[in-house]
Each structure stands twice: as C-alpha cells, then as structure tokens.
C-alpha cells in the first residue's frame, strides 16, 4: 500500500519512512519510532537493524515488517511519572529501550526464551 487516508482526510505516503514516522507522531502521539525487520533463514530474527547491512547483503531473507514506537504517556507510565513531566522525553535511552523490547521478543519468537 503506497498511501493511506487518515481520519481527517489527509493522505499519507507510506513508501517513505519519514512520512510513516510523521503519521505515527500525529495520529498515535509517538515520541520515538524505530523500524522493524524480519530475517528468516531457518531461524527467525526480529530486529531494529536492517539485516541487509550485515548478514543478508542480498536481501533474500529480509523484509521490513513494521515499526515499534512509544508515546509520552507510555514512558511516564513506565517511569511512574505524570505525562506532563515527560516533556522532551526523547533520546538514545528511549530508542535503546525499544530495541531491548524487540530483542527480547525476537528470542521468544524463535523459541529461545519464554514470552513474558
């Protein structure tokens, strides 16, 4: 799907990562968005790093599958803060927390740990 119309009648182009990120910010309140990739070659690997840049340069076993994102409210909930106190909450630690969640889920997806 190359484009999508939102509830307000705005048409978003889906073939551009920046547009999808902007839509998640506007429509879902995302403060941080990270793309997700799936590498399948006998085992499954869900990752935030594009495997075509390292283990699958031909891209035969890799596809983009979506995004993980978080909101100011979710960060506040996790830190037990008032969402208003999370203004400007962005940065490397938020992205790394999202990546950690994906790494844990990827291990569960491949049956290496139980999902919690």
C-alpha positions in Angstrom: 0.0 0.0 0.0 1.6 3.3 -1.1 -0.7 5.7 0.6 -3.4 5.9 3.2 -6.1 8.4 4.1 -6.4 9.1 7.8 -9.5 10.0 9.8 -9.1 13.7 9.0 -8.9 13.1 5.2 -5.1 13.7 5.0 -3.4 11.3 2.6 0.0 9.9 3.8 2.5 8.4 1.5 3.6 5.0 3.0 6.6 4.5 0.8 8.7 6.9 2.8 10.0 6.1 6.4 9.8 9.8 7.3 6.1 10.0 6.3 5.2 6.9 8.4 7.1 8.3 11.3 5.3 11.7 11.0 1.9 9.9 10.8 2.7 7.9 14.0 3.6 11.2 15.7 0.4 12.9 14.6 -2.1 10.0 14.8 -0.7 8.0 17.7 1.4 10.5 19.7 4.6 8.7 19.1 7.7 10.4 20.5 10.1 7.7 19.2 9.7 5.4 16.2 12.0 2.6 15.1 11.6 0.4 12.0 11.4 -3.4 12.4 12.9 -6.0 10.1 12.4 -9.8 9.9 15.3 -12.1 8.8 14.2 -15.6 8.2 16.8 -18.2 7.2 15.9 -21.4 9.1 15.6 -19.3 12.3 13.7 -16.1 12.8 15.3 -12.8 13.8 13.2 -9.7 14.5 15.5 -6.7 14.7 15.6 -2.9 14.5 18.8 -3.0 12.5 18.4 -3.8 8.7 20.0 -7.3 8.2 20.8 -6.4 4.6 23.5 -4.1 6.0 25.3 -7.0 7.7 24.2 -10.7 7.5 21.9 -10.6 4.4 23.5 -8.2 1.9 21.5 -9.6 -1.0 18.2 -9.1 0.9 16.9 -12.5 0.0 15.8 -13.4 3.5 14.9 -10.0 4.9 11.8 -7.8 4.8 10.6 -4.7 6.6 7.6 -5.7 8.8 6.6 -2.6 10.7 7.6 -0.2 13.5 7.8 -0.1 17.2 7.1 3.2 18.8 6.3 4.7 22.2 4.3 7.6 23.5 5.0 10.2 26.2 2.2 8.5 28.3 3.8 5.1 28.0 7.2 6.5 29.1 5.5 8.3 32.0 3.7 5.0 33.0 7.0 3.0 32.9 8.8 5.7 34.9 5.8 6.3 37.2 5.6 10.0 36.3 2.9 12.4 35.3 2.9 12.6 31.4 3.3 16.3 31.7 6.6 15.7 33.5 7.9 13.8 30.4 8.1 16.8 28.1 11.1 16.5 25.8 11.5 12.8 26.8 13.4 11.6 23.8 16.8 10.3 23.0 19.0 7.4 22.9 17.8 5.7 26.1 14.2 5.6 24.7 15.4 4.1 21.4 17.5 1.6 23.3 14.6 0.6 25.5 12.5 -0.1 22.3 15.4 -2.1 20.8 15.7 -4.1 24.0 12.0 -5.0 23.8 12.4 -6.1 20.2 15.5 -8.2 21.1 13.5 -9.9 23.9 10.5 -10.6 21.7 12.8 -11.9 18.9 14.2 -14.5 21.3 10.7 -15.6 22.3 9.6 -15.6 18.6 12.4 -18.1 17.8 11.6 -20.2 20.9 14.8 -19.4 22.7 13.1 -17.9 25.8 9.5 -18.0 27.0 7.5 -14.9 26.3 6.6 -12.9 29.5 
